[in-house]
Amino acid sequence: MKILNAVLGATALAALSLVSAVANAAGYPERQITMIVPFAAGGPTDTVARLVAENMSKTLGQQIVVENVGGAGGTLGAARVANADKDGYTVLLHHIGMATSDSLYRKLPYKTLEAFDYVGLVTDVPMTLLARKDMPANDLKGLVEYAKANKDKVTVANAGIGAASHLCGMLFMSSIQTALVTVPYKGTGPAMTDLLGGQVDIMCDQTTNTTKQIQGGTVKAYAVTSPARLDVLKDVPTVKEAGLPQMEVGIWHGIYTPKGAPKEALDKLSGALKVALADKNIGARFAELGTKPSPESDATPAALKAKLESEIARWKPVIEAAGQYAD
């Protein structure tokens, strides 16, 4: 009986280890935490942030309030966090733009690899290549042919320089070796509204923002940028299947703090993130949006740091070759 009780006790402790480790970190947090999202409310990154913040709040025992600080391709929000108190009560949830802004902006108010500490990776969201509902082309090959034949008239919407939609649109034009007319907006919401209304022709954005529109038939979907088809969009081919393998890309998201945050705060935030990403409800909600949580091994400071460094190196030559800068 003693052996059985010991085994049962060990099993219970193992199941609760993540939560208890977070809960027992000394002192932190003693008050509300602010999570800065450097894009408009209602956009794809904001959706991810609010799902994760709600779950992390339960583990931490303090509310994480999401604050949207949009503008300048996400750099205004990032700058707010870089200059915030180094106490762990202000965090940043940013996407791939954290890496690309290092090249898109030749003068940033912070040094990307020196201004932040790392909490962990959250998710890697596929992109979708869309067009207005009445676009004549019925597949990606036809869309490319149409775009090339009408390059001075075809418009590509994006949520602003540095936004995921801008990066994906730039990658599309690079892949087909054709410059189209880009139309920047102040956020994904108004860009999608104009695509739905037929005021613009093409848009490339995250599944977290486009899945419902595709399923509802209000836009025409040509491809997803993931290596395999998505369960939530089974009829939409991958870019590789459709003939543009160069467009395979994911929009990864990570959580940061200002450089110099207390170790106990970083440990507890990372622990709470792991708990959130292991939650089946988060997994189910992410699946509805065409993505999935990062594995536990990626929800760490080391994994996010390595990802940021490698992505800065990957995108720098692409941006320099395009010659498109935000300043």
Disulfide bonds with the S-S distance in Angstrom:
Cys168-Cys204 1.81
